[in-house]
Amino acid sequence: MTNERVLFQPNRFDKLTGKKSWECPLASVTGLEVIDRDSAVAPGGLRTRLGLQTSDGTEKFVVNNLDQKIVELRELLPQLSG
């Protein structure tokens, strides 16, 4: 995350599985959610995921320390504080 946007740069494994770079202006972020590992989004996944809701839909990310990361993101995204 920068002061203007959220971005994702795939690692080597992600690139091999077809993942592409992604970015979104901070102003377009409308919400955060925890996506359960048993959800229809990624059946059989081993980890819960971060759902980043934007004006274009929801992007899903696997992140370490998900609960703490959501707290940190809410602090950095004033439009989500209500």
Beta strands, then each sheet from edge to edge (+ up, - down):
strand 1: 5-8
strand 2: 22-25
strand 3: 29-35
strand 4: 49-54
strand 5: 57-61
sheet 1: 1+ 2-
sheet 2: 3+ 4- 5+
end
